[in-house]
């Protein structure tokens, strides 16, 4: 059974489509930066800005890597 998507989730879906970088790209960058393997990833809004968040397993530790997408819908010009 499908549940109704709330406004926040719908906003994230729309924002993800407007981001020029793919989540898979963010995962690859995070894995290299944290020297580990990605366990989870997603899009998070913090302080009014969208960021990719990727959880990396590195040795016996978990690291959270936040990446700012290069261009998102309503941000200023480049």
Buried (B, 14 or more C-beta within 10 A) or exposed (E): EEEEEEEEEEBBEEBBEEBEBEBEBBBEBBBEEBEBEBEEBEBEEEEEEBBBBBBBBEEEEEBEBEBEBEEBEEBEEE
